[in-house]
Amino acid sequence: MSAELVIATPLLLLMLLTIVQFALWSHATHIAQAAASQGLSAARAQNGTATAGTAGAKQVLDELAHGPLSDPSVDSVRSAESAAVRISGTATSVVPFLTLPVHAEAAGPVERFVPDLRKALP
């Protein structure tokens, strides 16, 4: 009976820690996606820039990512027609020797003024 307990208890604890690890990874992924979405909103605004997208994403990461997301990096790109924000990092490790990568991306067209040509025609 005690030999079975000696084997079963560490395995049970490892299973429990693995469940917690994947829940933490999922939470870190959601935080990274929220930061990417916020950065995209700033970058794709009519007079927005890639720098504004990076700043918007970093603000969300500063507020939310201190626990579940380690070493986040932000990359923002904006062209005349589209903008994209990419977040990468690693989930905080609970299980020893297990590092799970976290990636999130948000992309979309930039906002721009397009005149209504129907009103200009006689």
N, C-alpha and C positions, 0 to 999 in steps of 0.2 A: 504494500500500500504506500509506504513512504517513498519508494523508488519511483513509482508512478507520479507521485506528487512533485518530486524533484524535477522530473522531466516535463510534466504538464504545466506547472506554474510559469516557468520562463517562456514557454511557447505561447501561453495565454497572454502574458504581458507583451510579448512581441507582436502578437496579433492586434492587441488593443492600441499599441503605439503606432502600428502601421495604419490603422483606421484613422487615428488622430493626424498622422502625417499627411494622408491624402485629403483630409478635410482642410488642413492648413494650406496645402497646395491649391485646392479649389478656391479658398478664400483669397489667397494671394493673386490668383488668376483673375478673379472678379475685380479686385482692387486695380490691377494693371489695366484691365479693360475699361474701367471707369476713368482712369487717368488718361488713357489714350483717347477716349471719347471727348473728355473735357479739352484736351490739347487740340483735337481736331476742330472743335467748335471755335476755338480762338484762331487757329491757323486758316480756316476756310472763310472767315468773315470777310466782308468786302475789302477792307483795307488791312487785313491780317497779314502776318508774316510767319515764317517758320520759327523765328525766335519767340513770337507770342505763343505759338503752339507748344514749344518746349517749356516755356514758363508756366503755362496753364496746366500742363501735365505734371510738372514738378511740384506745383502747389498742392495738387490732390495727393501726390505721393508723400509730400511732407506731412499732410494731415492724417493720412490713413495707413501708410505702409511701414511704420516703424516696427511692428511686430512680425507680420507674416511674410513680408517681402524683403529680401536681403540684396544689397548692391544693385538697386534698380538703375537702369540707364535709359535715356530718352533720346530718340532720333526723330526729328521732324523735317519734312520735305514739303515744299510748296512750289508749284509751277503756276503758269497763267491759267490753267484749267483744272488742276486737281491739287489736293493736299493729302498728306499721310503722316500719321504719328505712330511710331513703334516703341513699345516698352519691352524691355527684357530684364531679367534678374533671376534669382533663385529663391525658392521657398525656404523659409527657416526650417532647419533640420531638427527633428525630434528623434528619429531613428538614426543611430550612429552609422556613418559611412554612406548615407543615402542623401544625395542632393538632387532635387527635382527642379528642372528649368521652368521658368515662367515666361511666356511670350504673349503679347497682345498687340493688335494692330487695328487702327481705325483709319479709313480712307474715304474720300468723297470729293465731289466737285466743289470748286470755290464759288462763293457768291459774287455775282457781278450784275451790274445794271444793264438791262437790255431794253432799249426803247420800244414802245408799242408802235409798230409800223402801221397798224390799221388806222390810228388817229392821224398820222401824218399824210395819208393818201386822201385826195379830194373825192 
